[in-house]
């Protein structure tokens, strides 16, 4: 609801600024979330089950499509119920044949640049879902895991350690299960390292000098002392022995070795980490991964074959202890990657996957430059996505699933050569566009999919088999700029704005930018607006386990869709947004205040015809001119807030205008004029003129936020050539005139009104008066004070001041106050006004009370 309402406010406010703002709703239909739900319904989510072979892929895809359509219809009705303005008859669906064909054609563009390749690299791997995951599909949750300090004895120590007993490297890891795959140790060549004698005559433990004290403390080595010093460079190239496997590894220098945690020596398993992989490649090491798709050790792994990595952890620690290689075991609570869909922990594991190179064609650098050309709202989004693009690994685009768009690659049955050519990809895209979309890949054989006469360029063979992997769903969604904007003539490319939650810096914003830069060398959007996440009233993340979730339907049933819209627009979306019943109650009250203001204005315009009764600006009273001034300021601030996407400030300005300027002052003062004057009295028509202008502006300014209420009010607004809906109008323009002197004068007058109100309250508390109309005011002016303290009072005149202060009688006397007069004496209340030389005296008004207007006057009854 938050996301859709914010999009709606953008669209409606931009439309009312005179722009052509179109919202094309869309659904990402492919991927693990839907396939996972279908697997559950079919009972195919059992551990160890190969879901790709468990049932016919065409039938599986049919069920996934039906599941997606069911929820699209539900969500579409929910969004329409919220009043979201969009092209609901023509949404985009990533599972539509035309969209799927675009995805394949976009892949072909990357292929044509020569930056799509298949390789063995470590990726996030979900053992439960049996598929690779992108960084955007990984969530981090706190998890308690064992961490171990392990010693690796050097084969031949350097001169600095000569003569010391058993010099051993000490590495620290939170994943003991990766130790069977250890092939190297990394150090910082420029850092200082020390040898620690933990026990006399026993091992010499080598750690970074900067971390030695922390290691001694954490590993509980109270008797350890420093017995040698050397540089990291002295360790580079040395060999060490694996704790239990008959092999040696080498020490290498690496910039990623941190000096803020661990030992300053990093255990390197090239098959189980991105940095490990890069270092392993540079050293010519094998990318060794002794773990299969189920997260179990393969048969050739001694001691642990068939065990899952989690089952192996305690056994590996036990073996380390048995071999005398365990320095310490320390349980650790830290954030650990989990699958976004099944919520199980993931592992880093090298597998054969398809990748898009980010550096071969300069894609990363070009994308970093493009980021600077985009408007990021809030501005910190630019730094966030910059860091993500700068430090991300290669884009792994393959998934080992069924529900998605296939990677259009073929394998020669004769020699195994991979056929991946732009022309072939384009040919298959055309088949998909004209036929059943991506289902064509599963309905046809390789020969029917390939262009006639296709032969293997390596061996000349004509028999091929199809790739079984599908594309990353983030590639699907990243193509939306091409699938939507470039196929609809009424739209233009690039998009004006992408608007999503802050998680999309690593999701849709991210993949769209890379996809567009890779295929068109231009960014797909001009601006990106990011909002926070919904949290409860105490700022806690909402979750079923905490029981603090709030369903939009429940809010709508209790408060109405308008209050839910108001909540979304009234909060500062740049931070996480709090939602609770208490917050909604306050917003419901604010909504009623605005609605009641509109009702009051409509009620008092029942006999007002704008074509016949409008009073010229020059004939408005001073108070009316002030109200027009405040309207001008409101229009100015609200338009500015909408233009800057600061919707919460637009709401605050509108609410303050209704609550403070109108309800608490102008409309309160106006009641006598509206209720007691003759229908065509000039003063009453002047008041109605201002009320009409206020209502006409107010209903349009609030329309992007309070869309239902604005349209309801608009139905009752009388105006010549009125548009059928307020949403077909423009925002009101700022006043053509603006009297800064008048604004300054009224600021002073309103401060004076506040002091008078306090004096009237004192009189009420002293039982001198009841209502303010029971009072008479006398302003005492000291003639010796310059400039004239009563200038503004004289300028307004007695009638206007009585209306402003809502009293029956008022006079200004040029004489100093009588000496010795005290508050409450002689039936009067005296108060200083804050204006030097000006005081006000409150007394009870004389005469009789008029039964019609409630003003006290000696003329009543005569």
DAHUNOR-V712053 format. One record per residue. N is the residue number from 1. RES is the residue in one letter. PHI is phi in whole degrees, -180 to 180 (* if undefined). PSI is psi in degrees with one decimal (NA if undefined). BURIAL is 1 if it has 24 or more other C-alpha atoms within 12 Angstrom, else 0. Layout:
# DAHUNOR-V712053
n,res,phi,psi,burial
N,RES,PHI,PSI,BURIAL
N,RES,PHI,PSI,BURIAL
This chain:
# DAHUNOR-V712053
n,res,phi,psi,burial
1,X,*,-44.0,1
2,X,-57,-51.6,1
3,X,-61,-45.8,1
4,X,-69,-37.4,1
5,X,-67,-41.9,1
6,X,-61,-42.6,1
7,X,-60,-40.4,1
8,X,-66,-39.5,1
9,X,-65,-39.1,1
10,X,-61,-50.9,1
11,X,-62,-48.1,1
12,X,-70,-39.4,1
13,X,-68,-40.2,1
14,X,-67,-37.6,1
15,X,-62,-42.0,1
16,X,-77,-6.2,1
17,X,-89,2.6,1
18,X,92,11.8,0
19,X,-98,158.1,0
20,X,-90,93.1,0
21,X,-108,114.1,1
22,X,-115,133.3,1
23,X,-109,117.1,1
24,X,-102,104.3,1
25,X,-70,153.2,1
26,X,-155,162.9,1
27,X,-133,130.7,1
28,X,-83,110.4,1
29,X,-100,-18.5,1
30,X,-89,173.4,1
31,X,108,-178.4,1
32,X,-62,-40.5,1
33,X,-55,-48.4,1
34,X,-72,-44.5,1
35,X,-62,-37.2,1
36,X,-63,-41.9,1
37,X,-66,-40.5,1
38,X,-66,-40.0,1
39,X,-59,-40.2,1
40,X,-64,-43.9,0
41,X,-62,-32.9,0
42,X,-93,-1.5,0
43,X,70,29.7,0
44,X,-103,15.5,0
45,X,-103,25.5,0
46,X,-77,144.6,0
47,X,-57,138.2,0
48,X,84,-3.6,0
49,X,-86,134.5,0
50,X,-88,99.1,0
51,X,-68,-21.2,1
52,X,-75,-21.3,1
53,X,-110,-0.6,0
54,X,-73,-25.7,0
55,X,-155,164.8,0
56,X,-57,126.3,0
57,X,-61,-32.8,1
58,X,-66,-41.2,1
59,X,-68,-41.0,0
60,X,-61,-44.0,1
61,X,-66,-36.8,1
62,X,-62,-42.9,1
63,X,-67,-38.3,1
64,X,-64,-41.2,1
65,X,-62,-44.2,1
66,X,-64,-39.7,0
67,X,-63,-44.8,1
68,X,-63,-44.6,1
69,X,-62,-37.3,0
70,X,-60,-45.1,0
71,X,-80,-24.9,0
72,X,-62,-45.9,1
73,X,-62,-41.7,0
74,X,-64,-48.3,0
75,X,-67,-37.3,0
76,X,-60,-43.2,1
77,X,-67,-36.5,0
78,X,-63,-42.3,0
79,X,-70,-37.2,1
80,X,-67,-34.0,0
81,X,-64,-27.2,1
82,X,-81,-1.4,1
83,X,81,23.6,1
84,X,-75,125.1,1
85,X,-89,116.0,1
86,X,-161,171.9,1
87,X,-84,72.1,0
88,X,-70,-19.7,1
89,X,-79,-19.0,0
90,X,-134,58.8,0
91,X,-73,165.2,1
92,X,-101,139.5,1
93,X,-125,127.3,1
94,X,-66,-13.3,1
95,X,-95,0.8,1
96,X,-68,142.7,1
97,X,-54,-42.5,1
98,X,-65,-40.2,1
99,X,-66,-44.2,1
100,X,-62,-38.1,1
101,X,-64,-38.0,1
102,X,-64,-41.6,1
103,X,-57,-48.2,1
104,X,-64,-40.8,1
105,X,-65,-37.4,1
106,X,-66,-38.9,1
107,X,-59,-40.6,1
108,X,-60,-33.9,1
109,X,-63,-42.4,1
110,X,-65,-41.0,1
111,X,-59,-43.0,1
112,X,-62,-25.5,0
113,X,-85,-6.4,1
114,X,74,25.8,0
115,X,-115,10.3,1
116,X,-100,126.6,1
117,X,-145,159.7,1
118,X,-109,130.8,1
119,X,-154,167.9,0
120,X,-96,108.4,1
121,X,-141,152.8,1
122,X,-71,136.0,1
123,X,-138,162.5,1
124,X,-64,126.9,1
125,X,-125,125.9,1
126,X,-93,116.0,1
127,X,-71,-28.6,1
128,X,-76,-45.6,1
129,X,-87,-10.8,1
130,X,55,51.7,1
131,X,-152,156.0,1
132,X,-72,154.2,1
133,X,-129,145.3,1
134,X,-81,163.7,1
135,X,-58,-33.7,1
136,X,-70,-14.6,1
137,X,-100,11.0,1
138,X,-112,130.9,1
139,X,-111,149.9,1
140,X,-110,123.9,0
141,X,-126,151.4,0
142,X,-69,138.2,0
143,X,-148,141.1,0
144,X,-94,120.0,0
145,X,-132,159.5,0
146,X,-78,138.0,1
147,X,-118,143.3,1
148,X,-131,144.3,1
149,X,-101,120.3,1
150,X,-122,136.9,1
151,X,-101,138.9,1
152,X,-124,105.3,1
153,X,-66,134.5,1
154,X,-72,143.6,1
155,X,-72,-47.0,0
156,X,-139,110.0,1
157,X,-69,155.7,1
158,X,-75,167.4,1
159,X,-55,-35.5,0
160,X,-64,-19.1,0
161,X,-112,9.0,1
162,X,-60,136.0,0
163,X,85,-9.2,0
164,X,-86,145.4,1
165,X,-71,129.5,1
166,X,39,65.4,1
167,X,-60,127.2,1
168,X,-135,136.4,1
169,X,-73,142.2,1
170,X,-115,118.1,1
171,X,-110,155.1,1
172,X,-124,134.3,1
173,X,-145,146.9,1
174,X,-98,3.4,1
175,X,-128,75.3,1
176,X,-54,-28.6,1
177,X,-64,-16.3,1
178,X,-86,-6.4,1
179,X,-63,-33.4,1
180,X,-60,-20.4,1
181,X,-100,8.4,1
182,X,-66,130.5,1
183,X,-130,-9.0,1
184,X,-160,167.9,1
185,X,-130,135.1,1
186,X,-106,142.1,1
187,X,-134,167.3,1
188,X,-95,110.9,1
189,X,-58,-33.4,1
190,X,-86,-5.4,0
191,X,-89,159.7,1
192,X,-91,136.8,1
193,X,-121,156.4,1
194,X,-131,155.6,1
195,X,-101,127.6,1
196,X,-107,128.9,1
197,X,-93,104.9,1
198,X,-77,-43.3,1
199,X,-137,141.5,0
200,X,-56,125.8,0
201,X,81,-3.7,0
202,X,-97,-151.7,0
203,X,-67,154.3,1
204,X,-106,115.4,1
205,X,-94,124.6,1
206,X,-99,120.9,1
207,X,-141,167.1,1
208,X,-68,139.0,1
209,X,-59,-38.1,1
210,X,-66,-20.5,1
211,X,-114,1.7,1
212,X,-59,-45.5,1
213,X,-64,-40.2,1
214,X,-67,-38.6,0
215,X,-64,-45.9,1
216,X,-58,-41.4,1
217,X,-71,-50.1,0
218,X,-68,-40.4,1
219,X,-84,0.7,1
220,X,57,64.3,0
221,X,-121,67.4,0
222,X,-62,-26.0,0
223,X,-94,3.2,0
224,X,-66,141.0,1
225,X,-140,152.9,1
226,X,-80,127.5,1
227,X,-122,-5.7,1
228,X,-160,154.7,1
229,X,-134,139.5,1
230,X,-156,167.6,1
231,X,-92,157.5,1
232,X,-58,-34.6,1
233,X,-61,-27.5,0
234,X,-69,-20.3,1
235,X,-90,-25.8,1
236,X,-59,130.6,1
237,X,94,-13.3,1
238,X,-72,153.3,1
239,X,-104,149.6,1
240,X,-134,162.5,1
241,X,-100,139.0,1
242,X,-64,148.0,1
243,X,-59,-36.3,1
244,X,-138,-10.8,1
245,X,-98,139.4,0
246,X,-77,75.5,0
247,X,-158,162.3,0
248,X,-115,157.4,1
249,X,-128,169.6,1
250,X,-116,153.2,1
251,X,-90,135.3,1
252,X,-133,150.9,1
253,X,-82,142.0,1
254,X,-153,138.0,1
255,X,-73,-17.2,0
256,X,-82,-3.9,0
257,X,-70,118.0,1
258,X,-89,152.0,0
259,X,-114,24.2,1
260,X,-116,-5.4,0
261,X,-158,159.4,0
262,X,80,-141.0,1
263,X,-119,-6.6,1
264,X,86,1.9,1
265,X,-126,129.4,1
266,X,-112,126.2,1
267,X,-68,127.2,1
268,X,-115,120.6,1
269,X,-123,97.0,1
270,X,-56,-22.1,1
271,X,-90,1.9,1
272,X,-136,27.9,1
273,X,-173,146.4,1
274,X,-66,-48.5,1
275,X,-69,-36.5,1
276,X,-60,-42.5,1
277,X,-62,-48.7,1
278,X,-62,-42.9,1
279,X,-67,-43.1,1
280,X,-59,-42.4,1
281,X,-62,-42.6,1
282,X,-66,-26.2,0
283,X,-94,-3.5,1
284,X,75,25.3,0
285,X,-83,152.1,0
286,X,-69,147.9,1
287,X,-89,84.6,1
288,X,-90,122.7,1
289,X,-133,94.6,1
290,X,-85,27.1,1
291,X,-124,134.6,1
292,X,-91,-173.1,1
293,X,-60,-29.4,1
294,X,-85,3.0,1
295,X,77,23.5,1
296,X,-108,145.6,1
297,X,-69,139.4,1
298,X,-72,161.2,0
299,X,-55,-33.1,0
300,X,-77,-3.3,0
301,X,-84,109.0,1
302,X,-62,142.4,0
303,X,81,-33.3,0
304,X,-124,7.3,1
305,X,-56,132.1,0
306,X,86,-13.1,0
307,X,-82,146.0,1
308,X,-72,162.3,1
309,X,-61,-33.8,1
310,X,-74,-36.8,1
311,X,-67,-32.3,0
312,X,-76,-27.6,1
313,X,-49,-57.8,1
314,X,-64,-31.0,1
315,X,-72,-36.4,1
316,X,-65,-42.3,1
317,X,-63,-40.5,1
318,X,-63,-40.9,0
319,X,-66,-40.6,1
320,X,-59,-43.2,1
321,X,-64,-42.5,0
322,X,-62,-38.6,0
323,X,-85,-0.4,0
324,X,75,19.9,0
325,X,-98,-6.6,1
326,X,-90,115.3,1
327,X,-80,-44.9,1
328,X,-164,151.7,1
329,X,-120,124.9,1
330,X,-132,111.0,1
331,X,-60,142.9,0
332,X,-138,133.1,0
333,X,-101,119.4,0
334,X,-152,168.9,0
335,X,-77,139.4,0
336,X,-138,141.8,1
337,X,-68,137.7,1
338,X,-130,152.6,1
339,X,-67,133.2,1
340,X,-65,-21.4,1
341,X,-103,-53.2,1
342,X,-88,-10.5,1
343,X,70,9.9,0
344,X,-86,154.3,1
345,X,-62,145.6,1
346,X,-105,169.5,1
347,X,-129,158.2,1
348,X,-89,127.7,1
349,X,-151,131.7,1
350,X,-77,123.5,1
351,X,-138,161.7,1
352,X,-72,115.3,1
353,X,-138,163.1,1
354,X,-91,137.6,1
355,X,-132,155.3,1
356,X,-109,124.6,1
357,X,-73,133.3,1
358,X,-94,-13.6,1
359,X,-117,-21.5,1
360,X,-61,-39.8,0
361,X,-107,12.6,0
362,X,74,18.5,0
363,X,-60,-41.8,1
364,X,-62,-49.8,1
365,X,-65,-40.2,0
366,X,-65,-36.3,1
367,X,-69,-39.6,1
368,X,-62,-37.5,1
369,X,-69,-38.0,0
370,X,-65,-33.7,1
371,X,-56,-36.6,1
372,X,-70,-16.4,0
373,X,-89,-7.1,0
374,X,-97,145.2,1
375,X,-85,121.6,1
376,X,-108,125.2,1
377,X,-125,113.6,1
378,X,-72,165.7,1
379,X,-60,-27.1,0
380,X,-65,-13.9,0
381,X,-61,-30.5,1
382,X,-64,-46.6,1
383,X,-65,-38.0,0
384,X,-64,-50.2,1
385,X,-72,-29.6,1
386,X,-60,-47.7,1
387,X,-63,-38.0,0
388,X,-66,-44.0,1
389,X,-68,-40.7,1
390,X,-65,-34.1,1
391,X,-112,4.5,0
392,X,-76,154.3,1
393,X,-78,-175.6,1
394,X,-58,152.1,1
395,X,-82,109.2,1
396,X,-83,115.3,1
397,X,-107,1.3,1
398,X,-103,147.4,1
399,X,-135,144.2,1
400,X,-95,60.9,1
401,X,-134,-172.3,1
402,X,-116,-37.9,1
403,X,-86,93.5,1
404,X,173,-164.1,1
405,X,-102,127.3,1
406,X,-68,152.6,1
407,X,-81,117.0,1
408,X,-81,74.2,1
409,X,-126,151.4,1
410,X,-129,152.0,1
411,X,-119,128.8,1
412,X,-68,126.2,1
413,X,-69,-22.2,0
414,X,-81,-45.7,0
415,X,-126,-4.1,0
416,X,83,0.6,0
417,X,-59,140.0,1
418,X,-89,122.9,1
419,X,-100,108.5,1
420,X,-140,96.4,1
421,X,-128,144.7,1
422,X,-59,-40.6,1
423,X,-66,-39.7,1
424,X,-67,-42.7,1
425,X,-61,-43.7,1
426,X,-63,-38.3,1
427,X,-62,-45.9,1
428,X,-66,-36.5,1
429,X,-60,-40.0,1
430,X,-64,-40.3,1
431,X,-61,-41.2,1
432,X,-67,-42.2,1
433,X,-64,-38.7,1
434,X,-84,-19.4,0
435,X,-113,-129.6,0
436,X,-96,27.2,1
437,X,68,-144.3,1
438,X,-66,-17.6,1
439,X,-61,-23.3,1
440,X,-57,-33.0,1
441,X,-62,-32.3,1
442,X,-96,-20.0,1
443,X,-87,-23.7,0
444,X,-110,156.2,0
445,X,-83,169.6,0
446,X,-58,-40.8,1
447,X,-62,-37.6,1
448,X,-74,-22.3,0
449,X,-86,-32.3,1
450,X,-79,149.2,1
451,X,-59,147.1,0
452,X,-56,136.8,0
453,X,83,6.9,0
454,X,-65,131.5,1
455,X,-131,155.7,1
456,X,-67,124.7,1
457,X,-69,-12.9,0
458,X,-94,-47.9,0
459,X,-118,-7.1,0
460,X,83,2.4,0
461,X,-67,156.8,0
462,X,-116,0.9,1
463,X,-102,127.9,1
464,X,-133,157.0,1
465,X,-120,156.6,1
466,X,-89,150.5,1
467,X,-66,141.7,1
468,X,-100,-12.7,1
469,X,-76,151.8,1
470,X,-109,169.7,1
471,X,-79,148.8,1
472,X,-54,132.2,1
473,X,-64,-22.6,1
474,X,-71,-26.4,1
475,X,-68,-41.2,1
476,X,-55,-55.6,1
477,X,-69,-30.9,1
478,X,-66,-16.8,1
479,X,-88,0.3,1
480,X,-60,-32.8,1
481,X,-61,-37.5,1
482,X,-79,-40.1,1
483,X,-72,-25.2,1
484,X,-106,-59.6,1
485,X,-67,-35.1,1
486,X,-89,-1.3,0
487,X,-114,-5.1,0
488,X,-116,113.7,0
489,X,-61,-24.5,0
490,X,-79,-8.2,0
491,X,-106,165.4,0
492,X,-127,159.6,0
493,X,-117,137.0,1
494,X,-82,175.8,1
495,X,-70,149.0,1
496,X,-69,-39.3,1
497,X,-154,141.5,1
498,X,-108,133.7,1
499,X,-133,115.8,1
500,X,-154,-179.2,1
501,X,-70,164.8,1
502,X,-66,-15.7,1
503,X,-69,-16.7,1
504,X,-80,-2.1,1
505,X,-62,-28.8,1
506,X,-104,3.5,1
507,X,-114,-110.0,1
508,X,-65,-44.5,1
509,X,-57,-41.8,1
510,X,-68,-54.8,1
511,X,-67,-36.0,1
512,X,-64,-41.3,1
513,X,-66,-46.8,1
514,X,-64,-42.3,1
515,X,-64,-45.3,1
516,X,-70,-40.6,1
517,X,-66,-35.0,1
518,X,-72,-31.0,1
519,X,-102,-26.5,1
520,X,-131,-3.6,1
521,X,55,36.6,1
522,X,-152,149.4,1
523,X,-74,144.8,1
524,X,-85,-3.2,1
525,X,-145,153.3,1
526,X,-91,-30.5,1
527,X,-142,151.3,1
528,X,-131,122.7,1
529,X,-111,130.9,1
530,X,-119,137.1,1
531,X,-119,160.9,1
532,X,-80,-169.2,1
533,X,-104,156.9,1
534,X,-80,127.1,1
535,X,-125,169.2,1
536,X,-79,-177.3,1
537,X,-61,-22.4,0
538,X,-96,5.4,0
539,X,84,11.3,0
540,X,-89,147.2,0
541,X,-60,137.9,0
542,X,-78,134.6,0
543,X,-156,151.6,0
544,X,-63,-34.0,0
545,X,-66,-32.5,0
546,X,-83,-13.9,0
547,X,68,26.2,0
548,X,-113,17.3,0
549,X,-76,149.5,0
550,X,-127,116.8,1
551,X,-84,134.4,0
552,X,-54,-38.9,1
553,X,-60,-37.7,0
554,X,-66,-39.6,0
555,X,-65,-43.6,1
556,X,-63,-42.3,1
557,X,-64,-37.7,0
558,X,-86,-40.7,0
559,X,-117,-16.5,1
560,X,97,156.3,1
561,X,-64,-30.7,1
562,X,-64,-39.3,1
563,X,-69,-35.7,1
564,X,-65,-41.3,1
565,X,-62,-43.3,1
566,X,-63,-40.2,1
567,X,-59,-47.4,1
568,X,-63,-36.2,1
569,X,-88,-20.5,1
570,X,-89,-10.9,1
571,X,-96,154.6,1
572,X,-77,101.1,1
573,X,-72,-9.4,1
574,X,-71,-15.6,1
575,X,-114,174.6,0
576,X,-63,143.8,1
577,X,-107,124.3,1
578,X,-84,144.3,1
579,X,-142,124.8,1
580,X,-155,168.3,1
581,X,-64,-35.1,1
582,X,-65,-42.4,0
583,X,-63,-43.0,1
584,X,-66,-35.7,1
585,X,-62,-44.2,0
586,X,-63,-40.5,0
587,X,-70,-35.1,1
588,X,-63,-36.9,1
589,X,-68,-41.5,0
590,X,-63,-40.1,1
591,X,-62,-44.4,1
592,X,-61,-35.7,1
593,X,-64,-44.1,1
594,X,-67,-43.6,1
595,X,-63,-42.9,1
596,X,-67,-33.1,1
597,X,-62,-43.9,1
598,X,-64,-39.4,1
599,X,-63,-42.6,1
600,X,-61,-46.2,1
601,X,-64,-44.9,1
602,X,-62,-42.8,1
603,X,-61,-33.1,0
604,X,-93,5.7,1
605,X,-113,12.9,1
606,X,-60,-34.7,0
607,X,-107,21.9,1
608,X,-107,123.6,1
609,X,-109,110.8,0
610,X,-56,-30.7,1
611,X,-72,-22.3,0
612,X,-118,-25.9,0
613,X,-111,-2.1,1
614,X,-64,134.0,1
615,X,-98,137.6,1
616,X,-64,152.5,0
617,X,-56,-38.4,1
618,X,-67,-15.9,0
619,X,-101,3.6,0
620,X,-76,149.3,1
621,X,-75,167.2,1
622,X,-58,-43.6,1
623,X,-65,-38.5,1
624,X,-65,-39.5,1
625,X,-65,-36.4,1
626,X,-64,-42.5,1
627,X,-62,-39.6,1
628,X,-65,-35.1,1
629,X,-63,-45.3,1
630,X,-66,-35.1,1
631,X,-64,-42.4,1
632,X,-58,-47.4,1
633,X,-63,-39.0,1
634,X,-65,-47.8,1
635,X,-58,-44.7,1
636,X,-60,-48.6,1
637,X,-72,-38.8,1
638,X,-68,-44.0,1
639,X,-61,-41.4,1
640,X,-64,-40.2,1
641,X,-66,-44.4,1
642,X,-61,-42.6,1
643,X,-63,-32.8,1
644,X,-93,7.9,0
645,X,61,27.9,1
646,X,-101,72.3,1
647,X,-67,-32.2,1
648,X,-65,-33.1,1
649,X,-73,-33.9,1
650,X,-62,-45.8,1
651,X,-64,-46.3,1
652,X,-59,-41.4,1
653,X,-64,-45.2,1
654,X,-64,-43.0,1
655,X,-66,-44.1,1
656,X,-64,-37.8,1
657,X,-62,-44.7,1
658,X,-69,-43.4,1
659,X,-80,-39.2,1
660,X,-98,-60.6,0
661,X,-68,-40.3,1
662,X,-92,-67.7,1
663,X,-62,-44.7,1
664,X,-83,-11.9,0
665,X,-136,-77.4,1
666,X,-60,-51.8,1
667,X,-69,-30.8,1
668,X,-66,-44.6,1
669,X,-68,-33.1,1
670,X,-73,-18.1,1
671,X,-55,-42.6,1
672,X,-60,-44.7,1
673,X,-64,-40.6,1
674,X,-75,-36.8,1
675,X,-91,-29.3,1
676,X,-110,-14.8,0
677,X,-81,159.8,0
678,X,-63,150.3,0
679,X,-50,-42.0,0
680,X,-103,17.3,0
681,X,-58,132.0,0
682,X,-55,-38.7,0
683,X,-65,-38.3,1
684,X,-70,-42.3,1
685,X,-66,-33.7,1
686,X,-64,-43.2,1
687,X,-63,-42.5,1
688,X,-66,-35.8,1
689,X,-59,-46.1,1
690,X,-68,-41.5,1
691,X,-60,-40.1,1
692,X,-64,-44.9,1
693,X,-66,-38.0,1
694,X,-64,-47.5,1
695,X,-63,-44.1,1
696,X,-60,-38.7,1
697,X,-77,-42.8,1
698,X,-62,-44.1,1
699,X,-66,-31.8,1
700,X,-80,-36.1,1
701,X,-68,-31.4,1
702,X,-90,-7.9,1
703,X,-58,-41.4,1
704,X,-63,-26.7,1
705,X,-97,-56.3,1
706,X,-99,69.9,1
707,X,-66,-42.1,1
708,X,-67,-47.4,1
709,X,-63,-41.9,1
710,X,-61,-43.4,1
711,X,-67,-37.1,1
712,X,-64,-44.1,1
713,X,-65,-42.3,1
714,X,-59,-33.1,1
715,X,-59,-30.5,0
716,X,-100,-3.9,1
717,X,-77,128.4,1
718,X,-90,121.3,1
719,X,-155,142.3,0
720,X,-69,140.3,0
721,X,54,43.5,0
722,X,-72,135.7,0
723,X,-66,149.7,0
724,X,-65,-21.6,0
725,X,-141,146.0,1
726,X,-62,-26.2,1
727,X,-75,-4.2,1
728,X,-101,9.6,1
729,X,-107,173.7,1
730,X,-103,164.4,1
731,X,-63,150.5,1
732,X,-66,147.6,1
733,X,-82,156.7,1
734,X,-68,156.0,0
735,X,-59,143.6,0
736,X,-73,-20.2,0
737,X,-120,152.2,0
738,X,-150,119.6,0
739,X,-103,96.1,0
740,X,-65,-34.8,0
741,X,-63,-43.1,0
742,X,-62,-39.7,1
743,X,-63,-44.8,0
744,X,-65,-41.5,0
745,X,-61,-42.5,1
746,X,-72,-28.6,1
747,X,-59,-42.2,0
748,X,-69,-41.9,0
749,X,-62,-38.4,1
750,X,-72,-30.9,1
751,X,-66,-39.4,0
752,X,-65,-38.8,1
753,X,-61,-36.8,1
754,X,-63,-41.3,0
755,X,-68,-39.0,1
756,X,-64,-40.1,1
757,X,-61,-39.4,1
758,X,-67,-35.6,1
759,X,-66,-40.7,1
760,X,-64,-36.8,1
761,X,-66,-38.3,1
762,X,-62,-42.0,1
763,X,-64,-37.7,1
764,X,-66,-42.4,1
765,X,-66,-29.4,0
766,X,-86,7.3,0
767,X,65,18.2,0
768,X,-75,-38.3,1
769,X,-136,167.3,1
770,X,-106,-89.2,0
771,X,-77,162.2,1
772,X,-65,-25.8,1
773,X,-70,-9.0,1
774,X,-77,-7.3,1
775,X,-102,154.8,1
776,X,-122,137.3,1
777,X,-110,139.7,1
778,X,-132,117.4,1
779,X,-91,124.8,1
780,X,-97,125.4,1
781,X,-114,128.4,1
782,X,-83,111.1,1
783,X,-61,-20.0,0
784,X,-82,-3.8,0
785,X,-97,132.1,0
786,X,-122,144.2,0
787,X,-70,171.2,0
788,X,-55,115.4,0
789,X,-62,-22.0,1
790,X,-104,18.5,1
791,X,-55,-47.8,0
792,X,-67,-36.8,1
793,X,-64,-45.0,1
794,X,-66,-37.0,0
795,X,-64,-39.2,0
796,X,-73,-40.0,1
797,X,93,158.2,0
798,X,-62,-43.5,1
799,X,-64,-44.4,0
800,X,-66,-36.2,1
801,X,-71,-39.3,1
802,X,-61,-38.1,1
803,X,-67,-42.2,1
804,X,-66,-43.0,1
805,X,-89,-7.7,1
806,X,55,56.7,1
807,X,-127,166.1,1
808,X,-87,-28.4,1
809,X,-143,146.6,1
810,X,-151,138.0,1
811,X,-145,156.3,1
812,X,-121,125.2,1
813,X,-121,134.2,0
814,X,-91,74.2,0
815,X,-155,144.1,0
816,X,-67,163.5,0
817,X,-67,148.0,0
818,X,-67,134.7,0
819,X,-67,144.7,0
820,X,85,-2.5,0
821,X,-74,130.2,0
822,X,-119,158.0,0
823,X,-60,130.2,0
824,X,89,-7.8,0
825,X,-83,149.4,0
826,X,57,31.6,0
827,X,68,27.7,0
828,X,-130,161.6,1
829,X,-124,128.6,1
830,X,-110,138.6,1
831,X,-147,135.4,1
832,X,-69,145.6,1
833,X,-99,-8.6,1
834,X,90,-12.4,0
835,X,-97,118.9,1
836,X,-54,129.7,0
837,X,83,11.6,1
838,X,-135,123.6,1
839,X,-132,160.3,1
840,X,-124,138.2,1
841,X,-114,126.3,1
842,X,-107,128.9,1
843,X,-138,171.4,1
844,X,-80,134.8,1
845,X,-67,142.5,1
846,X,-92,165.1,0
847,X,99,-153.7,0
848,X,-121,157.8,0
849,X,-88,126.2,0
850,X,-70,130.1,0
851,X,-70,-20.0,0
852,X,-91,-51.1,0
853,X,-107,-4.8,1
854,X,67,12.0,1
855,X,-82,137.3,1
856,X,-86,131.7,1
857,X,-156,146.9,1
858,X,-76,-8.6,0
859,X,-89,-9.5,0
860,X,-66,130.5,0
861,X,87,-3.8,0
862,X,-99,NA,0
